[in-house]
Amino acid sequence: MIGGLRRPALLATAALVLAAPVATAAAPTPAARAWILVNPATDEVLASRNADMRLPMASTTKMMTALVAVERSRPDQRVLIPASAAAVGESSAQLVAGERLRMRDLLAGVLVASGNDASVAVADAVAGSQAGFVRLMNARAAALGLRNTRFANPHGLDAPRHYSSARDLATTGEALMAVPELRAIVANRTAVIPGPGGAGRRVLESHNLLLDIDPDADGIKTGNTDRAGYTLVAHATRERLGMDLYAVILGSTGEVQRARDAKRLLDWGFRQYARPVLVEPGSPVVRVAVKDRPGVTLLLRAGGEPLRATIRLGRPVREAIEAPRAVVAPVSDGQVVGRVVIRQDGRALGTRPLLAEQDVAAPGVVERLRSGLSALFS
């Protein structure tokens, strides 16, 4: 165990600051108007610039479009593609007016192809109109606590009073990734949906170059308009650390630039953490007195499996021992007597039981008498 064996005297709860290496490299500075890097497990913002500035969000809008749609429809629901959807223009999922597609295929069109046509088709199918769907989007934003977000359309083309912030988009991305169906879609650079009338197939391609350059990345959504510039909401999981991060880039200068900047942010963020073994099973932790057995102490060792946890480098890790001042014999070898709790920044990282190292017999008559006299005259 980090910290090793303590002296015999013990309070009911003790604490020890465990040394942690310090990460020294400064955070990268993306070439963008705003950005943020968030650890969702702790809600900590690791790096940011203009995180709450209201900015055009382009097609990152479609995260909310997909989130509202999946919550208010069935995956196999058949949707008739209206002429208004097929004619919306710009980014397209190649939809044809009059065809019918399942909602799950339209969601691939929304999130992978970033289809404005698919977004309008989804909006009409769910709410009967784009205006009605936008009301649902704004209600969902309010439910998520997004203070700097307002939607004017379901696709993200530039419009008055259509904006979000880096912080709000990170929250929206987290909500999307909590839906397994959507999480599976955004992890892919391509998707295949049926062709018009069910004949053949359409191959849809994402503009998320981050998926090509970062093996840990698995989403989420890109965007680009004249006013918004290049935008990206990114997510990556580093399995060996047992953690994930969200990065948002708003107003970047190019498609390649936003991917590289997101990767630099994510890589830097993961370097701020480690996943060491904080409690080794069998390690000696503390000695406690045995009641009515003057001079007799009992060693407590850590039990259970090794406690490995993700820690933020450069911040103290605290170890708390929760055990009685003195145990009452008899005690059996391996008996649970207390526990050790590991915390960082007030958050419990894990606990392990404290086990008696040996049997301790109950005190005899002489020991009880000696203990009583000692207490009387102390």
C-alpha positions, 0 to 999 in steps of 0.5 A, spaced: 500 500 500 502 507 498 504 510 505 506 503 508 505 501 515 503 506 520 505 507 528 501 503 533 497 509 535 491 510 531 484 515 531 478 512 529 479 515 522 486 517 519 488 520 513 494 520 509 496 524 503 499 520 497 504 523 493 502 523 485 506 525 479 505 532 476 503 533 469 507 539 467 506 540 459 501 546 458 494 545 454 494 545 447 491 552 444 487 550 438 486 555 432 479 556 433 474 561 436 472 557 442 474 550 445 473 545 451 476 539 454 471 535 459 472 529 463 465 527 464 466 522 470 468 528 474 465 534 470 472 537 470 474 542 465 481 541 463 482 546 458 477 551 455 477 558 451 470 562 450 467 556 453 460 559 454 460 564 448 454 563 444 456 561 437 453 558 430 454 551 431 453 548 424 451 541 423 453 539 431 446 541 431 444 534 429 446 531 435 440 534 438 436 532 432 438 525 433 437 525 440 429 528 440 428 523 434 430 517 438 426 519 444 420 520 440 420 515 435 421 507 433 427 505 430 423 501 425 418 506 424 417 508 416 418 515 414 415 518 408 420 523 405 417 529 403 419 534 397 421 539 402 426 535 405 429 532 399 430 539 396 433 543 402 440 543 399 447 543 401 449 537 405 445 531 403 443 523 405 441 523 398 434 522 399 428 522 394 422 525 395 416 519 396 421 514 398 420 511 405 425 509 410 426 506 417 427 511 422 434 508 424 436 509 417 434 516 417 438 517 423 444 514 420 443 520 414 443 525 420 449 523 424 454 520 419 452 524 412 450 530 416 444 530 411 440 536 411 434 532 408 434 527 413 434 532 418 428 535 415 425 528 414 426 526 421 423 533 424 416 532 420 415 525 421 416 526 429 413 533 430 409 534 423 413 540 422 420 543 422 417 549 427 414 544 432 420 539 432 424 545 433 420 547 439 422 540 442 429 541 441 429 547 445 425 544 450 430 538 450 436 543 451 432 546 457 431 539 460 439 538 459 440 545 463 443 548 456 444 556 458 447 558 452 443 554 446 437 556 442 435 552 436 432 555 430 432 549 425 433 541 425 439 541 420 444 547 423 444 552 417 446 559 419 440 562 421 438 568 426 438 566 434 441 559 432 447 558 437 450 554 442 457 554 446 462 549 447 460 547 454 453 546 452 455 542 446 459 537 450 453 536 455 449 535 448 454 530 446 454 526 453 447 525 452 447 523 445 453 518 447 448 515 453 444 512 447 447 506 445 443 506 438 446 513 437 453 511 440 453 506 435 452 510 429 457 516 430 463 511 431 463 510 424 466 514 418 461 510 413 454 507 413 450 504 408 442 505 408 437 502 402 437 505 396 431 509 393 425 504 393 429 499 396 433 498 390 441 497 391 444 501 397 447 508 399 453 509 402 454 515 406 460 518 409 462 522 415 467 528 415 469 526 422 477 525 420 478 524 427 476 517 427 481 516 422 487 519 426 485 517 433 484 510 434 481 512 441 475 516 438 468 514 437 464 520 435 461 525 435 459 530 430 462 535 425 459 541 422 461 547 417 457 553 415 460 560 413 458 563 419 460 557 424 467 555 420 469 548 422 466 545 428 467 538 432 464 535 438 469 529 439 469 523 444 474 518 446 475 513 450 482 510 453 481 503 455 488 503 459 486 509 463 479 506 464 476 513 462 473 518 457 473 525 455 469 530 450 472 535 446 469 541 442 472 545 437 468 551 434 470 556 429 476 552 426 479 554 420 479 547 416 477 540 416 484 537 417 485 543 422 479 541 427 481 534 427 488 535 429 486 540 434 481 535 437 486 530 437 491 534 441 486 536 446 484 529 447 491 526 447 494 532 452 487 530 457 489 523 457 496 525 459 493 528 465 491 521 468 494 515 471 491 508 473 496 506 479 494 500 484 493 504 490 491 498 495 495 492 494 492 486 497 495 483 504 499 490 505 500 492 512 496 498 514 495 499 521 496 496 528 490 497 533 490 495 540 486 489 543 481 491 549 483 488 556 489 485 553 495 490 555 501 491 551 497 486 545 496 489 538 493 486 532 496 488 525 490 489 520 492 488 512 488 490 506 483 485 503 480 484 497 483 485 490 488 490 488 485 497 488 486 500 481 483 507 480 484 513 475 487 519 478 488 526 476 496 527 476 499 533 481 493 532 486 493 529 492 490 522 493 488 521 500 487 515 504 482 514 510 483 508 515 476 507 518 477 502 524 476 502 532 481 504 536 481 498 540 478 491 538 474 486 542 477 479 543 476 474 541 478 476 533 479 471 528 485 471 523 482 474 516 476 477 520 474 484 517 475 489 522 475 496 518 476 499 511 481 503 508 478 508 503 481 512 497 479 519 495 481 524 491 478 531 490 473 529 495 471 523 491 471 516 493 475 512 488 474 505 492 475 501 498 478 495 501 476 491 507 481 491 513 483 484 515 486 481 522 492 478 521 492 473 526 487 470 531 487 473 538 484 470 544 479 473 549 483 476 555 483 471 561 481 473 568 488 476 570 488 480 564 481 483 565 483 485 572 490 488 570 486 492 565 481 494 569 486 497 574 490 500 569 484 504 567 482 506 574 489 509 576 491 512 569 
